[in-house]
Amino acid sequence: MDEFEGITIAVIIPCYNEEIAIPSVVEDFRKALPSAHIYVYDNKSSDRTSEVAAKAGAIVDFEPFAGKGNVMRRMFSDIDADVYVLVDGDDTYDSTAAPGMVRLLLDSKLDMVNGVRVSTQKEAYRFGHRFGNVMLTQMVAIIFGRQFTDMLSGYRIFSRRFVKSFPALAQGFEIETELTVHALELRMKTAEMPTPYKERPDGSLSKLNTLRDGVRILRTIAALIKEERPVLFFGTLTALLALLSLGLAAPVVVEYWQTGLVPRFPTAILSASIMLLAFLSLACGLILDSVTRGRQELKRLAYLAIPAPSWPKAKQ
């Protein structure tokens, strides 16, 4: 008898040119979660990804807009399930960890279980990726809250109410950052579980560019700070503008006290203008803080409209 009988589980796999790896991923997750529906969303692959995925037994669909964020937005909107298992299609994550992660989600009524990558293979988890992940994770932890140690993991389990309250605005690999901040902002119940992380199969190439995607993630973090922490964002800008204004005004004021004259009139005008910009920035932050609170309330209501994940009553 299947342990998860009565629970609809969807394994969702975003894919781009994973012809080599995707058959193993589909087969492994079919064995780990026999009752789950396996979905592969092909993101404009130029190889036979969709064909081999369908042959392996997956339900295949397509996303025409390039980028992992676009694929996940499509999957989250199209697929209905009680539990969602998100995994990359590169055959680097351990399928045998999935039942334990789903069990943890249901036992504790969580909204997300994050798979923390554990690997001793240097090629599987390169230093640049590891260092960037730690740096970006710590940055988000300082600003939004310390709840995750591997923010950029591609292996996660979600509740239905997480998925259906998630706006999914990112387009590329920065989607993981948005997922993390969504959980932190709504103060969802989450957990992490260590999972083995292995090297890609021979002939399979990574789509992640450390520098390019790192910059995009940094830009996403900055945008999320502006959207979710407007007082912090615009308050920092206010402080910088105010310091610049005072720095320009200092010699003008000193000279005025000494001579009673203001010979540097353009500098005085520039200083006053910058100070006005500083106060405008502060006003923007305060106004947007009210807007952000309203947005958070709407997301919270959408989240609360769906029951928490749990085992069927017969198994409780």
Backbone bond lengths (Angstrom), bond angles and torsions (degrees), N, CA, C in turn:
res aa  C-N    CA-C-N  psi(-1)  N-CA   C-N-CA  omega(-1)  CA-C   N-CA-C  phi
1 M - - - 1.452 - - 1.528 109.23 -
2 D 1.341 115.34 136.70 1.452 120.06 -178.65 1.523 110.18 -73.34
3 E 1.304 116.20 129.88 1.470 122.85 -179.49 1.520 111.86 -58.93
4 F 1.347 117.00 -31.64 1.463 120.84 -175.02 1.532 112.30 -103.56
5 E 1.329 116.82 26.94 1.456 120.88 178.44 1.531 109.67 -61.68
6 G 1.317 116.29 134.47 1.461 120.89 -178.70 1.514 113.81 91.80
7 I 1.327 116.93 -4.06 1.470 121.89 178.83 1.523 108.21 -116.64
8 T 1.305 116.06 127.28 1.462 120.59 179.02 1.530 108.85 -85.82
9 I 1.330 115.67 115.27 1.465 120.97 -179.30 1.524 108.86 -113.92
10 A 1.304 115.99 130.17 1.459 121.60 176.56 1.526 109.03 -115.13
11 V 1.318 116.51 120.91 1.464 121.45 171.79 1.521 106.18 -92.25
12 I 1.323 116.58 115.89 1.463 120.67 -174.62 1.534 108.96 -112.02
13 I 1.327 115.03 127.10 1.465 120.74 -171.97 1.530 109.50 -128.69
14 P 1.340 118.06 104.84 1.465 120.18 173.66 1.522 109.70 -75.73
15 C 1.324 117.38 136.38 1.468 120.06 -173.63 1.521 112.39 -137.32
16 Y 1.323 114.38 142.13 1.460 121.35 169.93 1.529 107.80 -144.29
17 N 1.304 116.45 112.06 1.469 122.34 179.61 1.532 112.37 52.91
18 E 1.332 115.37 57.95 1.468 121.06 178.94 1.530 110.84 -119.13
19 E 1.321 116.65 37.86 1.458 121.56 -178.62 1.525 112.10 -54.82
20 I 1.326 117.07 -38.53 1.462 120.96 -176.49 1.520 111.71 -73.74
21 A 1.333 116.90 -42.20 1.464 120.70 -170.57 1.523 114.18 -89.93
22 I 1.325 118.08 -31.33 1.467 120.41 -167.77 1.538 114.38 -63.20
23 P 1.340 121.22 -34.78 1.476 117.80 178.52 1.531 112.50 -59.03
24 S 1.317 117.23 -42.80 1.472 120.24 179.36 1.515 111.46 -64.39
25 V 1.340 117.00 -39.47 1.465 120.65 -179.91 1.527 109.97 -62.04
26 V 1.323 116.33 -47.60 1.464 120.50 -178.94 1.527 110.33 -62.68
27 E 1.314 117.21 -47.37 1.465 121.02 -178.41 1.533 111.77 -63.81
28 D 1.335 117.03 -42.48 1.467 120.63 -178.44 1.527 111.67 -65.24
29 F 1.321 116.77 -42.02 1.467 118.87 -179.74 1.527 111.26 -75.05
30 R 1.320 117.53 -25.55 1.468 120.27 173.09 1.527 109.89 -64.71
31 K 1.327 116.86 -39.19 1.468 120.67 178.11 1.528 111.28 -71.70
32 A 1.333 117.31 -40.68 1.461 121.30 -176.81 1.522 111.99 -70.62
33 L 1.348 116.07 -37.92 1.468 121.13 -178.26 1.538 108.37 -130.22
34 P 1.331 116.92 80.03 1.483 120.76 -172.68 1.521 114.36 -58.72
35 S 1.331 117.48 -31.32 1.471 119.44 -176.21 1.523 112.84 -89.97
36 A 1.328 117.74 -3.15 1.467 121.07 -175.72 1.526 111.36 -76.47
37 H 1.311 115.62 152.17 1.453 122.21 170.15 1.532 107.70 -92.89
38 I 1.315 117.16 126.66 1.463 122.10 -176.94 1.525 109.03 -100.54
39 Y 1.322 116.90 118.31 1.461 122.11 -179.29 1.530 109.67 -113.01
40 V 1.313 116.07 128.99 1.464 121.77 173.71 1.523 107.75 -116.70
41 Y 1.326 116.25 121.97 1.467 121.28 177.80 1.524 108.49 -107.29
42 D 1.302 114.42 113.92 1.466 122.10 -177.32 1.530 109.52 -84.95
43 N 1.329 115.19 124.16 1.467 121.12 -176.10 1.528 110.55 -102.93
44 K 1.330 116.11 69.99 1.470 122.67 176.93 1.529 112.15 60.15
45 S 1.308 117.06 43.44 1.459 120.79 178.86 1.526 110.43 -66.55
46 S 1.333 115.12 147.21 1.465 120.22 177.25 1.529 111.46 -99.46
47 D 1.326 117.00 0.21 1.460 120.28 178.55 1.534 109.27 -111.46
48 R 1.328 118.31 -158.35 1.464 123.11 -174.30 1.531 112.23 -97.35
49 T 1.322 117.31 31.01 1.464 120.82 -177.22 1.522 112.32 -54.28
50 S 1.316 117.76 -51.59 1.469 121.03 -176.27 1.527 111.37 -64.45
51 E 1.318 116.16 -37.94 1.468 120.73 -177.87 1.526 111.07 -66.41
52 V 1.325 116.91 -48.39 1.469 119.44 -177.30 1.527 110.85 -72.01
53 A 1.340 117.78 -30.29 1.464 120.77 177.68 1.526 110.06 -66.52
54 A 1.323 116.42 -43.45 1.467 120.46 178.25 1.524 110.64 -64.39
55 K 1.316 116.32 -39.68 1.462 120.99 179.00 1.526 111.38 -64.25
56 A 1.351 116.13 -32.37 1.468 120.77 178.99 1.525 112.19 -77.20
57 G 1.336 116.74 -10.64 1.463 119.83 175.90 1.517 115.25 111.19
58 A 1.315 117.70 8.52 1.458 120.38 -179.40 1.523 111.10 -84.45
59 I 1.327 115.39 155.66 1.469 121.90 169.86 1.525 106.24 -86.30
60 V 1.318 116.91 117.62 1.469 120.78 -171.80 1.524 110.52 -105.55
61 D 1.314 115.27 135.08 1.458 121.40 173.28 1.528 107.58 -137.63
62 F 1.332 116.16 177.44 1.465 119.63 -172.20 1.527 110.51 -132.63
63 E 1.332 115.04 146.77 1.460 122.59 174.08 1.524 108.22 -124.14
64 P 1.340 118.44 115.51 1.470 120.57 -174.97 1.524 114.58 -76.60
65 F 1.344 117.58 -22.46 1.459 120.02 -179.32 1.525 109.70 -87.50
66 A 1.335 116.20 125.21 1.466 121.19 -174.99 1.518 111.53 -69.19
67 G 1.348 115.77 143.34 1.460 121.52 175.37 1.517 111.64 121.35
68 K 1.330 115.55 138.66 1.463 120.62 -178.14 1.521 112.02 -60.82
69 G 1.332 117.05 -37.19 1.461 119.87 178.96 1.514 111.97 -61.60
70 N 1.326 116.89 -40.21 1.461 120.80 178.09 1.526 111.59 -65.30
71 V 1.328 116.30 -38.95 1.473 120.38 178.24 1.526 110.73 -63.85
72 M 1.331 115.85 -45.07 1.466 119.17 -177.77 1.525 111.76 -67.30
73 R 1.320 116.73 -35.90 1.467 119.26 175.93 1.529 110.03 -60.08
74 R 1.334 116.20 -42.59 1.470 120.98 178.98 1.529 110.50 -64.78
75 M 1.331 117.53 -44.91 1.463 120.71 -178.60 1.526 110.76 -63.91
76 F 1.332 116.51 -44.84 1.461 120.08 -178.18 1.525 111.71 -63.79
77 S 1.330 117.14 -32.86 1.468 119.63 -179.09 1.522 111.76 -81.52
78 D 1.331 117.74 -32.98 1.473 121.21 -174.34 1.525 113.92 -83.37
79 I 1.322 116.84 -34.01 1.466 120.61 -166.90 1.520 111.35 -101.42
80 D 1.325 116.04 131.65 1.464 122.46 176.01 1.525 109.11 -109.63
81 A 1.323 115.31 127.63 1.469 120.54 179.17 1.523 109.01 -158.77
82 D 1.323 115.67 167.67 1.466 120.47 173.84 1.527 110.77 -83.36
83 V 1.335 114.86 -36.60 1.467 121.43 -178.07 1.526 108.47 -134.80
84 Y 1.318 115.67 136.69 1.468 121.58 -179.93 1.528 108.87 -116.14
85 V 1.330 116.18 129.08 1.465 122.27 176.18 1.527 107.47 -109.49
86 L 1.315 116.27 107.43 1.463 120.98 179.19 1.524 109.43 -94.04
87 V 1.323 116.74 128.56 1.459 120.34 177.73 1.526 108.86 -147.84
88 D 1.314 116.24 145.21 1.464 120.31 176.43 1.526 109.72 -70.69
89 G 1.324 115.86 155.86 1.456 120.44 -177.75 1.510 114.34 -92.24
90 D 1.341 117.71 20.41 1.467 120.65 -175.13 1.523 113.81 -97.94
91 D 1.337 117.91 5.63 1.467 122.84 177.22 1.531 112.67 60.74
92 T 1.340 116.25 39.59 1.466 120.19 176.95 1.535 111.74 -106.89
93 Y 1.321 117.53 -13.76 1.464 121.00 -177.44 1.525 110.66 -102.08
94 D 1.328 115.86 152.55 1.462 122.75 -174.16 1.532 110.47 -88.81
95 S 1.308 116.03 112.92 1.468 120.52 -178.39 1.522 112.12 -65.88
96 T 1.338 117.63 -28.41 1.464 119.87 -176.69 1.528 112.45 -68.16
97 A 1.342 116.84 -14.16 1.470 120.13 177.42 1.517 111.57 -80.14
98 A 1.336 117.70 -17.64 1.461 121.42 -173.57 1.533 113.74 -60.04
99 P 1.357 120.14 -47.85 1.475 118.53 -179.95 1.529 112.76 -57.98
100 G 1.328 117.50 -39.96 1.459 120.34 178.93 1.519 112.23 -65.71
101 M 1.319 116.38 -37.45 1.466 120.47 179.32 1.530 110.66 -69.57
102 V 1.343 116.78 -40.80 1.465 120.27 177.40 1.524 109.97 -65.55
103 R 1.335 116.11 -41.59 1.469 120.96 179.10 1.532 110.90 -60.70
104 L 1.338 116.43 -42.39 1.467 120.84 178.57 1.523 110.55 -62.81
105 L 1.325 117.28 -42.05 1.465 121.36 179.18 1.520 111.25 -59.81
106 L 1.352 116.19 -44.98 1.466 120.51 -176.92 1.521 112.00 -74.96
107 D 1.324 117.14 -41.01 1.465 120.63 -179.14 1.524 111.81 -61.33
108 S 1.325 116.14 -42.36 1.476 120.99 -174.98 1.516 112.85 -100.07
109 K 1.345 117.35 3.13 1.468 121.80 -178.62 1.529 111.18 53.16
110 L 1.319 114.91 51.75 1.458 121.18 -178.65 1.529 110.36 -88.98
111 D 1.315 115.34 168.13 1.462 120.95 175.95 1.520 112.16 -105.88
112 M 1.333 116.98 -21.08 1.464 119.01 176.72 1.528 109.73 -155.95
113 V 1.313 115.35 137.12 1.465 122.00 170.24 1.523 106.16 -117.48
114 N 1.307 116.19 121.55 1.463 121.87 -176.84 1.528 109.83 -98.17
115 G 1.330 117.10 127.42 1.458 121.04 178.13 1.525 110.62 -83.59
116 V 1.323 116.70 109.83 1.465 121.63 -179.77 1.523 108.84 -82.92
117 R 1.310 116.54 121.55 1.461 121.32 -175.79 1.529 112.23 -71.07
118 V 1.322 115.13 128.19 1.466 122.11 176.68 1.523 107.37 -124.76
119 S 1.330 116.72 119.04 1.469 119.38 -176.68 1.520 110.22 -149.12
120 T 1.333 114.52 141.79 1.470 120.32 173.64 1.525 110.67 -104.90
121 Q 1.321 117.26 -0.34 1.461 121.92 -179.97 1.529 109.72 -90.48
122 K 1.317 116.78 117.52 1.460 121.03 -177.38 1.523 111.90 -62.12
123 E 1.332 116.83 -38.25 1.456 120.23 -178.02 1.527 111.57 -71.26
124 A 1.342 116.83 -26.86 1.461 119.70 -178.67 1.528 110.96 -71.32
125 Y 1.313 116.19 -40.59 1.471 121.28 -175.65 1.515 107.74 -132.73
126 R 1.320 116.20 81.66 1.455 122.15 -172.24 1.523 112.03 -62.85
127 F 1.345 114.37 155.05 1.466 120.18 -174.92 1.528 111.50 -57.73
128 G 1.339 116.95 -42.43 1.462 120.25 -178.55 1.514 111.69 -60.88
129 H 1.336 116.53 -43.51 1.461 120.72 178.57 1.530 110.50 -66.91
130 R 1.324 116.31 -41.85 1.469 120.30 -178.77 1.528 111.20 -64.54
131 F 1.343 115.87 -45.89 1.462 120.67 -179.27 1.529 110.72 -63.91
132 G 1.344 115.91 -45.12 1.456 119.64 179.20 1.518 111.77 -61.94
133 N 1.336 116.79 -40.20 1.461 121.00 179.35 1.522 111.09 -62.36
134 V 1.341 116.65 -45.73 1.469 120.80 179.92 1.526 110.56 -62.28
135 M 1.327 116.88 -45.24 1.462 121.55 -178.35 1.526 111.03 -62.34
136 L 1.330 116.66 -48.31 1.463 120.29 -177.79 1.527 111.54 -69.50
137 T 1.344 116.91 -37.48 1.465 120.63 178.12 1.518 110.84 -62.57
138 Q 1.339 116.08 -43.08 1.466 120.11 179.22 1.527 111.37 -66.21
139 M 1.320 116.92 -36.63 1.462 120.98 178.87 1.531 110.27 -62.17
140 V 1.330 116.00 -46.74 1.462 120.21 178.48 1.531 110.47 -66.30
141 A 1.326 117.43 -37.81 1.471 121.07 -179.87 1.528 111.22 -62.24
142 I 1.320 117.16 -41.41 1.466 121.09 -179.07 1.525 111.12 -64.56
143 I 1.318 116.34 -38.31 1.467 120.55 -174.12 1.518 112.52 -88.30
144 F 1.341 117.71 -43.08 1.461 120.80 -171.82 1.527 113.80 -107.67
145 G 1.322 119.08 -20.88 1.462 120.36 179.82 1.515 112.26 136.58
146 R 1.322 115.81 145.27 1.471 121.64 -176.97 1.521 109.78 -94.49
147 Q 1.330 115.34 93.16 1.459 119.89 -179.19 1.527 112.04 -131.15
148 F 1.340 116.64 -15.89 1.461 120.36 -175.80 1.528 110.61 -131.08
149 T 1.337 115.11 146.41 1.460 120.59 177.96 1.525 112.38 -110.92
150 D 1.328 117.31 -10.18 1.473 121.52 178.63 1.528 107.95 -138.98
151 M 1.322 115.30 78.12 1.457 121.42 -172.81 1.520 112.69 -65.25
152 L 1.332 117.55 -27.74 1.459 120.80 -172.85 1.531 113.28 -99.32
153 S 1.317 117.02 15.58 1.464 120.20 177.65 1.526 110.16 -62.72
154 G 1.330 115.87 141.09 1.464 120.95 177.06 1.515 112.86 -98.16
155 Y 1.332 117.11 13.36 1.467 122.11 -176.79 1.528 107.77 -122.38
156 R 1.330 116.56 106.76 1.456 120.69 -176.17 1.525 110.50 -144.71
157 I 1.321 114.78 151.71 1.463 121.91 174.10 1.526 107.31 -114.46
158 F 1.334 116.84 131.96 1.455 121.54 -177.43 1.526 111.11 -122.17
159 S 1.320 114.69 150.69 1.462 120.34 167.59 1.525 108.99 -82.64
160 R 1.307 115.93 163.19 1.466 120.10 177.74 1.525 110.57 -61.77
161 R 1.332 117.10 -39.90 1.462 118.31 -176.05 1.522 112.53 -71.38
162 F 1.335 117.61 -24.70 1.466 118.77 171.71 1.526 109.41 -66.17
163 V 1.322 115.83 -50.95 1.472 121.15 -174.82 1.518 111.67 -62.03
164 K 1.324 117.47 -43.80 1.459 120.65 -173.66 1.535 113.08 -81.82
165 S 1.324 117.76 -5.69 1.472 120.03 174.06 1.525 111.75 -108.00
166 F 1.345 116.09 3.50 1.462 120.99 -175.77 1.526 110.08 -92.71
167 P 1.344 119.10 121.75 1.469 120.40 -176.04 1.522 114.75 -73.15
168 A 1.324 118.97 -26.85 1.468 123.13 177.06 1.529 111.95 53.23
169 L 1.315 116.35 73.76 1.462 121.63 -178.28 1.519 113.26 -98.22
170 A 1.324 117.32 -21.45 1.467 120.94 -177.98 1.528 110.46 -69.32
171 Q 1.337 115.45 158.08 1.469 120.17 -178.71 1.522 113.11 -107.72
172 G 1.341 118.05 -33.89 1.455 121.05 -173.56 1.513 112.98 -118.51
173 F 1.348 115.52 -142.26 1.462 121.32 -176.64 1.531 112.60 -67.78
174 E 1.330 117.36 -11.96 1.468 119.82 178.48 1.524 111.83 -71.38
175 I 1.351 117.59 -2.18 1.456 121.39 179.33 1.529 111.41 -60.16
176 E 1.353 117.74 -32.80 1.464 120.18 179.52 1.528 111.25 -62.86
177 T 1.335 116.40 -37.04 1.464 120.36 177.16 1.522 110.19 -63.90
178 E 1.312 115.96 -42.91 1.468 120.33 -179.76 1.532 111.15 -64.90
179 L 1.335 116.82 -39.01 1.466 120.51 176.62 1.525 110.87 -59.84
180 T 1.321 116.29 -44.77 1.460 121.92 -178.29 1.515 111.25 -64.07
181 V 1.332 116.48 -47.09 1.467 120.28 -177.94 1.530 110.70 -66.88
182 H 1.332 117.48 -34.81 1.474 120.96 177.14 1.533 110.08 -59.37
183 A 1.325 116.79 -45.97 1.469 120.53 179.12 1.530 111.44 -64.23
184 L 1.320 116.65 -40.65 1.466 120.78 -178.19 1.525 111.69 -70.21
185 E 1.330 116.49 -40.38 1.463 120.09 -177.03 1.532 111.95 -67.91
186 L 1.331 117.42 -36.19 1.460 120.32 179.17 1.534 111.54 -90.70
187 R 1.333 115.86 4.14 1.471 122.33 178.87 1.542 110.99 51.21
188 M 1.315 115.29 50.54 1.459 121.42 -179.94 1.523 111.12 -75.75
189 K 1.311 114.60 156.87 1.463 120.15 174.70 1.529 108.65 -79.76
190 T 1.311 116.59 118.89 1.462 120.92 -177.58 1.526 109.72 -134.90
191 A 1.321 114.80 168.50 1.465 120.92 175.89 1.522 108.10 -152.21
192 E 1.318 115.69 166.36 1.456 121.77 174.96 1.521 109.44 -124.07
193 M 1.320 115.00 150.23 1.466 120.50 177.83 1.528 108.48 -139.16
194 P 1.336 117.62 127.15 1.471 119.64 177.44 1.528 110.54 -63.25
195 T 1.330 116.26 135.63 1.462 121.19 178.64 1.528 109.29 -135.61
196 P 1.323 117.83 138.61 1.476 120.17 177.78 1.524 111.12 -60.38
197 Y 1.319 115.33 143.60 1.462 121.76 -179.88 1.515 107.44 -129.78
198 K 1.335 116.47 125.69 1.457 119.34 -172.73 1.524 111.19 -121.07
199 E 1.313 114.41 172.77 1.461 120.96 -179.45 1.523 110.41 -73.96
200 R 1.329 115.40 150.10 1.461 120.39 175.31 1.528 110.63 -60.26
201 P 1.329 117.88 153.00 1.470 119.25 175.24 1.528 111.06 -66.60
202 D 1.310 116.36 155.33 1.474 121.51 -179.84 1.528 110.69 -56.53
203 G 1.334 114.93 134.05 1.457 120.49 178.75 1.513 114.12 91.47
204 S 1.331 117.18 -9.51 1.462 121.41 179.18 1.515 109.27 -95.59
205 L 1.322 117.18 132.20 1.469 121.96 -175.50 1.521 111.08 -111.94
206 S 1.339 115.63 140.25 1.465 121.28 178.28 1.524 110.63 -71.30
207 K 1.320 116.28 142.24 1.468 121.39 177.73 1.528 110.94 -95.50
208 L 1.342 117.05 -5.63 1.457 121.20 -176.79 1.522 110.86 -84.93
209 N 1.320 116.32 126.31 1.462 123.05 174.11 1.524 107.63 -104.93
210 T 1.338 116.83 114.87 1.456 120.88 -171.69 1.520 112.53 -55.30
211 L 1.324 117.58 -49.40 1.463 121.09 -175.96 1.525 111.57 -72.31
212 R 1.340 116.25 -52.45 1.468 120.31 -176.15 1.524 111.51 -61.65
213 D 1.342 116.16 -48.91 1.461 118.72 -177.69 1.523 111.52 -73.51
214 G 1.338 117.29 -28.36 1.465 120.27 174.87 1.521 110.96 -63.00
215 V 1.330 116.55 -42.21 1.477 121.11 177.93 1.526 110.07 -64.17
216 R 1.329 116.52 -41.25 1.464 120.03 179.42 1.528 110.99 -64.33
217 I 1.328 116.70 -38.09 1.463 119.83 178.79 1.523 110.31 -68.30
218 L 1.336 116.94 -40.62 1.474 120.32 176.08 1.529 110.73 -59.83
219 R 1.330 115.31 -42.14 1.459 119.54 179.07 1.532 110.28 -64.44
220 T 1.319 116.71 -37.53 1.463 120.71 178.09 1.517 111.05 -66.00
221 I 1.345 116.63 -42.02 1.461 120.23 178.00 1.524 110.36 -59.91
222 A 1.352 116.57 -44.06 1.463 120.76 178.42 1.531 110.86 -61.00
223 A 1.339 116.65 -42.80 1.465 120.59 179.58 1.531 111.07 -65.16
224 L 1.344 116.42 -38.96 1.461 120.10 179.33 1.525 111.42 -68.56
225 I 1.325 117.24 -34.94 1.469 120.11 175.42 1.525 109.43 -63.07
226 K 1.335 115.85 -43.75 1.473 119.99 179.27 1.530 110.77 -62.82
227 E 1.341 116.32 -41.10 1.459 119.89 -176.53 1.528 112.57 -78.45
228 E 1.344 117.03 -40.52 1.460 120.88 -172.73 1.521 114.24 -100.48
229 R 1.340 117.15 -20.38 1.461 121.91 177.98 1.533 109.34 -131.87
230 P 1.351 117.59 60.90 1.468 119.61 -174.45 1.522 113.95 -63.19
231 V 1.332 117.59 -33.14 1.465 119.26 179.00 1.525 110.17 -65.21
232 L 1.332 116.77 -41.61 1.463 120.56 177.58 1.526 110.42 -64.21
233 F 1.331 117.05 -47.14 1.464 121.47 -177.17 1.526 111.05 -63.51
234 F 1.329 116.45 -55.05 1.461 119.51 -176.25 1.528 111.57 -76.56
235 G 1.330 117.21 -25.43 1.461 119.80 174.60 1.526 111.44 -65.80
236 T 1.346 115.86 -40.53 1.463 120.15 176.29 1.525 110.71 -63.82
237 L 1.328 115.99 -43.11 1.465 120.15 177.15 1.525 110.88 -62.83
238 T 1.337 117.01 -39.44 1.468 121.47 177.18 1.523 111.03 -60.29
239 A 1.327 116.39 -45.77 1.467 120.40 -179.35 1.525 111.48 -62.13
240 L 1.342 116.37 -42.70 1.462 119.76 179.99 1.529 111.27 -64.79
241 L 1.332 117.50 -43.83 1.462 121.01 178.84 1.524 111.21 -65.14
242 A 1.339 115.74 -40.41 1.466 119.29 179.68 1.529 111.38 -64.51
243 L 1.325 116.76 -41.56 1.476 120.17 177.91 1.526 111.07 -63.79
244 L 1.328 117.14 -41.23 1.458 120.57 177.71 1.523 110.87 -62.99
245 S 1.337 116.10 -43.58 1.466 120.47 178.80 1.522 111.67 -61.66
246 L 1.322 116.92 -45.36 1.469 120.73 179.90 1.526 111.20 -65.65
247 G 1.347 115.90 -37.16 1.467 119.41 177.68 1.516 111.97 -62.27
248 L 1.337 116.66 -40.69 1.469 120.35 177.80 1.526 111.49 -71.37
249 A 1.332 115.99 -33.81 1.471 119.30 -175.42 1.523 112.77 -78.20
250 A 1.324 117.74 -26.03 1.476 120.57 -173.43 1.529 113.50 -54.21
251 P 1.343 120.26 -53.66 1.468 118.88 -179.41 1.523 112.92 -65.25
252 V 1.329 117.67 -30.75 1.468 120.54 178.23 1.522 110.17 -66.26
253 V 1.338 116.39 -43.69 1.465 120.91 179.55 1.516 111.09 -66.29
254 V 1.345 116.38 -43.57 1.475 119.99 178.96 1.525 110.61 -59.20
255 E 1.324 115.85 -44.62 1.472 119.88 -179.60 1.525 111.27 -65.74
256 Y 1.334 116.42 -36.30 1.464 119.70 178.46 1.516 111.04 -64.64
257 W 1.332 117.28 -41.49 1.465 120.75 179.67 1.527 110.83 -67.39
258 Q 1.293 116.28 -33.06 1.467 119.32 -178.26 1.529 113.02 -79.79
259 T 1.327 117.96 -37.46 1.473 121.07 -172.43 1.519 113.43 -119.08
260 G 1.328 117.23 -16.29 1.453 119.76 -175.64 1.513 113.00 76.77
261 L 1.318 117.53 10.22 1.456 122.97 -178.42 1.532 111.05 -119.01
262 V 1.325 114.56 157.38 1.466 120.42 175.66 1.532 107.83 -126.05
263 P 1.337 116.28 77.57 1.466 118.46 -177.97 1.527 113.10 -72.18
264 R 1.349 116.63 -25.40 1.476 120.18 -179.58 1.530 109.29 -92.89
265 F 1.301 115.20 62.43 1.463 120.16 -175.96 1.528 112.51 -62.86
266 P 1.332 119.96 -43.25 1.480 119.51 178.01 1.527 112.83 -59.12
267 T 1.352 116.71 -37.98 1.472 120.13 178.70 1.519 110.81 -65.09
268 A 1.352 115.45 -39.65 1.465 119.64 178.44 1.530 110.97 -63.26
269 I 1.337 116.96 -41.80 1.467 120.81 178.66 1.530 110.65 -64.91
270 L 1.344 115.75 -43.19 1.469 120.17 179.03 1.519 110.85 -61.55
271 S 1.325 117.11 -43.73 1.467 121.57 179.94 1.518 111.24 -61.57
272 A 1.352 116.85 -44.41 1.465 120.85 179.81 1.530 110.77 -65.38
273 S 1.336 116.56 -38.39 1.463 120.49 -179.84 1.523 111.07 -65.26
274 I 1.327 115.98 -42.42 1.470 119.81 179.48 1.524 110.54 -65.10
275 M 1.331 117.29 -37.58 1.462 119.69 178.05 1.531 111.02 -65.80
276 L 1.329 116.79 -37.09 1.462 120.17 175.16 1.533 110.90 -61.84
277 L 1.359 116.15 -41.48 1.462 120.11 176.56 1.525 110.94 -61.46
278 A 1.343 116.02 -36.63 1.464 119.99 179.15 1.529 110.29 -62.35
279 F 1.312 117.63 -44.39 1.460 120.38 179.69 1.530 111.72 -69.35
280 L 1.339 116.48 -35.02 1.463 119.48 174.94 1.527 111.12 -63.23
281 S 1.325 116.11 -40.00 1.465 120.83 177.85 1.523 110.50 -62.37
282 L 1.311 117.10 -43.18 1.462 120.75 178.37 1.528 110.53 -62.46
283 A 1.337 116.55 -41.87 1.467 120.16 179.06 1.533 110.52 -62.84
284 C 1.342 116.81 -41.19 1.472 120.47 177.15 1.525 111.02 -59.38
285 G 1.328 116.23 -43.85 1.460 120.53 -179.71 1.521 111.99 -61.59
286 L 1.333 117.30 -42.24 1.463 120.96 -178.83 1.531 111.23 -68.49
287 I 1.336 116.43 -40.54 1.471 119.96 179.04 1.524 110.59 -66.59
288 L 1.344 116.19 -47.03 1.466 119.99 -178.62 1.526 111.97 -66.52
289 D 1.333 117.52 -25.68 1.458 120.11 176.78 1.531 110.34 -62.68
290 S 1.332 116.81 -38.64 1.471 120.52 176.80 1.524 110.82 -67.54
291 V 1.342 116.49 -39.83 1.466 120.57 178.07 1.526 110.27 -63.75
292 T 1.337 116.58 -43.43 1.465 121.59 179.82 1.522 111.01 -61.56
293 R 1.330 116.28 -41.04 1.469 119.49 179.24 1.537 110.42 -62.08
294 G 1.326 116.78 -39.90 1.462 120.06 177.40 1.520 112.01 -64.08
295 R 1.339 117.28 -41.25 1.463 121.62 177.74 1.524 111.08 -63.18
296 Q 1.327 115.68 -41.23 1.458 119.73 179.99 1.523 110.98 -66.04
297 E 1.321 116.94 -36.78 1.461 120.12 178.28 1.533 110.72 -64.93
298 L 1.337 116.58 -40.46 1.464 119.86 178.35 1.525 111.41 -64.50
299 K 1.344 116.47 -43.26 1.469 119.46 177.57 1.526 110.91 -64.22
300 R 1.325 115.83 -37.95 1.458 119.97 178.96 1.526 111.17 -64.40
301 L 1.337 116.81 -40.85 1.458 120.42 178.57 1.529 111.45 -64.95
302 A 1.343 116.48 -40.55 1.470 120.14 175.97 1.525 110.30 -62.98
303 Y 1.302 116.88 -38.25 1.466 122.79 178.56 1.528 110.87 -65.59
304 L 1.332 116.95 -44.81 1.464 121.55 -176.60 1.531 112.60 -74.06
305 A 1.335 117.15 -15.88 1.470 120.22 -179.56 1.523 112.52 -70.54
306 I 1.330 116.64 -13.69 1.471 121.79 -178.17 1.526 108.57 -114.35
307 P 1.331 118.99 133.92 1.467 121.33 -178.22 1.533 112.20 -63.44
308 A 1.309 115.05 156.33 1.461 121.17 176.38 1.522 109.72 -66.59
309 P 1.333 117.58 150.05 1.476 120.30 178.87 1.523 110.64 -67.95
310 S 1.311 116.05 141.51 1.473 119.94 179.42 1.519 109.04 -161.49
311 W 1.319 114.99 166.22 1.457 120.16 175.85 1.531 109.77 -70.42
312 P 1.325 117.66 154.57 1.480 119.57 172.78 1.515 109.92 -58.38
313 K 1.322 117.43 149.89 1.459 122.10 -175.09 1.518 112.31 -56.29
314 A 1.307 117.17 -33.37 1.463 120.80 -179.46 1.510 112.49 -62.89
315 K 1.342 116.93 -24.33 1.461 120.51 -176.93 1.525 112.18 -99.99
316 Q 1.330 117.15 -6.82 1.463 120.40 -177.63 1.524 110.79 -81.44
